[in-house]
């Protein structure tokens, strides 16, 4: 791996700061398909959730509630994805995982 640590640890670090670390590891890691998968999944998942959370705030009253719910979902996903990646699982989110595999397959 690019950092000289195990693939599992590097995959966990892809999720550490959400889409930001996903983007960093996607550009840094060129060899490990396992790490690249988790980097792109972090980038897409948390990027979309981040943008959705801000866009939904436009809605009066309910926007704050929905943004809070997205935040909770993001937090749970963040924990689950970090644990699964550290355990060596190539855990694929339903829609995002398929998209990521298609992009990495090109």
Secondary structure, 3 states (H helix, E strand, C coil): CCCCCCHHHHHHHHHHCCHHHHHHHHHHCCCCHHHHHHHHHHHHHHHHHHHHHHHHCCCCCHHHHHHHHHHHHHHHHHHHHHHHHHCCCCCCCHHHHHHHHHHHHC
